[in-house]
Amino acid sequence: MRFLNEQLKPIFQHYNAVERFGITVLHEPFEVKVSAPGSREGELKRGYKLVNFGNIAYPANTAELTQETRARLVPTTYSFRPSPDGRQPAAALPIEYSYSPDPDKDKLSNEDLDLFDAIQHVLVQNGLQNVLGVSAVNSGIPVVRFKRGANIVTLPLELKAVVPGTESIPTLYVFPPDRDAIVLREEIGGEQGKVAFTTDF
């Protein structure tokens, strides 16, 4: 948590982004262990996007969506990983989307892009570009996420006891103005409740 509070929180404060974005932990149940119909376990097929609508995230085949629907898919979570072939340096890459009734309102501003540049610089400098990303924060209600079939379900954290699985990790940190970083989202991994990755900041 020290890294989050000492190196990242000041950036969020500088760009007035503490209520709009948080730091997400990139991990297998969230980014890799998401199957699309017809794909092998652990793959998100080419042309598919993980799309949130309400409390469900589903790997949607964008080729099957209308142009109007595709225009309403707004990126909400970004990684800063370099390209797999190493030819492109770390850059903000959308890895999760939400269906938005007003996509123009939800587009990134120039200040958001400056925020991302500053975060990327700190992550690369500390070798954490493969570990942490940025996620939009839509509410201040703590939640738990878990995978069921091809979908990822989100529930209020107070309902965590009804979710099968024994092991969870914090995957979204936010920065209240008057406190250290707090956990806003936990995730229970896979059908057996196993998580694939965790770290201490």
N, C-alpha and C positions, 0 to 999 in steps of 0.2 A: 504493500500500500504506500510505502514511502515514495517510490518512483511516481506513482499516480499523483500523490499530493504535492510533491516538490517540483516535479518537472512538467506534468501535464495540466494540472488544475490551473496554474497561472495563465496558460495559453487559452483555456476555455474562458477564463475571466476577462482576459484582454480583449477577446473577440465577442464578449457578451453572449456566449453560447452555452452557458451552464444549464439553461432550461430547455435547450433544443437538441443537444447532442450529448452522447456519453461514449465511454471507451468500452469496446466489446472484446472479449477474448475469442480468438479464432480457434475453433476446436472441432473435432470430428463429428459429434452429433449435430452440430450446427451447420457446418459447411461441406463436409465430405459424406457423412452417412445419411445422405438424402437420396432416395431412389426415385427415378421417374419410371412410369410404366414401360416395360420392355428393356430396361437397363439392368446391368448387374448391380448387386448390392454395393452401395458405397459410391455410386456414380450419379452425376446429374448429366443426363444426355445433352449433347450439343443441340442448341436451339431451345433448351428449356431454361426457365427462370424460376427461382423460388419466390413466390408471390404471396404476400400476406393480404388476407381479407378478413376483417373482424379478428377472431381469435384463432384462425386456421392459416397455416402457411402450406402451400401446395406447389409442387414442381409442375408448372404450366408449360405446355408446348406452345411457344409463341406463334408458330406457323398456323396453329388452329384458331388463333384469336383474330378478331376483326381488327382492322387498322385503328378504328376508334378506341377499342379496348386497349390495344398496345400503347396508344398515346396516353392512356391513363395510368400506366405502370411507372411509378416514380421510384428511383433508387433510394433505399433507406439505410443500407449498411454497406460500408466500404472497407476493403483491405488495402494495404499499401505494399503488397508483395511485388517483387520484380517478376517479369514474365518467366515462365518455366524454362525457356531456352536461354535465358540470361541476356538476351539482346536488348530488352527494355528495362530501364532502371525502375525502382519502386515508384509507383504512381497510384493515385486513388482509383480503385477498380470496383465498380458496384458488384456485390455478391448476393444481395437480397433486395426485393422490391415490395412495394405496397400498391394496391389498387386505390387510386385517388379520385374523388369526385371533382377535384379542382387542381389538376396537375400544374397549372401555371403558378398557383400560389405556393406549391410545394417544391418548386425548382430551387436549386442552390443559387445563392446570391454571390456576388464577388467577395463579400466578407467571409462567406462560408468557404469559398475556394482558398482564400488566404489562411483561414483556420486550418484547413486540410494540409496546406503546404507546411505550416509551422509544426503541426503534429507529425507529419511524415519526416521532417528533418530530425526531430527528437527521436523518433522510433528508429530510423536508420542509424543515427549516431550511437544508439544504445543496442543495436542489433536485435530490435524487437519488431521489425516490420513483418515478420512471419508469425508473430504471436498476437499482436493487438491490432484492432481496427477501430472505426468510428461508426456509431449507429445513431440514427435519429431517435429522439425520445418523444413519444406521443402522449404519455401521461406519467404522473409521478407514482402510480400504483405499483408496488412490487409484485412481480409475477414469477411463475414457474413455467418452463416449456419442456415438452417431452414429445418424442416421436412415436407415432402410431401409424403403421403401414407406410405409405408414401407421404403422409402429412405430418406437420409439426403443430401441436396444439398448445395454446397459451391459456393459463388459468391464473386467477389471483393467487398469490403466494400462500394465503391463508388456507387454500384448498390443497396444499402440497400433500397432506396426509392421505388423500384419496388417490394419489397417482402411484401406480405400481413402480417399483424400483427403489433401491436403497441408497444409491450414491448420487449426489448432485454437486455441481460446481457453480460458483458465481460466474456469470458470463457478461454482465453489463454493469458498469460502474458509472455513477453520476456524481456531480460535484455541487452539493448545496452551498450557497454563498457563505454560510457561517459554520460549516462543519467540514471534516475530512470526507474523502470519497466514501460513498455508501453503495451497497449492492442493490440494484433495482431489478435484476433478473437472475434466476438460477435455472439450470437445466439438468434434467435427469436423462441420462444417456441410454439410447437404444431400447430394445424390447426387454432386455434383462436388467436394465438400470445400471449399466456399466458406463463410466465416462472414459474418454480416451485421452484427455489432456487436462492438466491443471498446472498452475504455476503460482508463485508468490511474488507480489510486487511490493 
